[in-house]
Amino acid sequence: MKQSFMAINQYGETVHGLEHPRKDLLNREYAHHADKMYQDKKDGTTVHVGYIIKGNWWTVYKVERMENKVN
């Protein structure tokens, strides 16, 4: 199964089915440049959470199928 991502911007717009988040968002926005977006965690570390493209702050999420082990 291929890795799937989705992105949400600061206005609540969503994009689903991203296979290559940066590339796919750049194509969607008709852009050539993306800045990385970072977020500080409670434990003091900083993580890369998405991209800033043409003033839109896209937070990227990994989409996984829900699986629960059956006895």
Phi, psi and omega in degrees: 000133180287150176290134181235141180231159171226160180224146177231133178262182186292347179261002180088003176289141181239150173229127183247163174072029178282126177265322176233091191308309183297308181299314182294321178291321176299316178297318181297323182269001183053051183233166180238355184225137176225132172267144176287144178249132183242158177219139176276139177261166181298331181279004176095353179277161178243136182233150176277120186242355181170204185222150173253118182228118179050044177081358176262129181262099184266118172266128185257136179237142175275133180256124179233148176290138178285127177228129173238131180292133179260137182299000000 
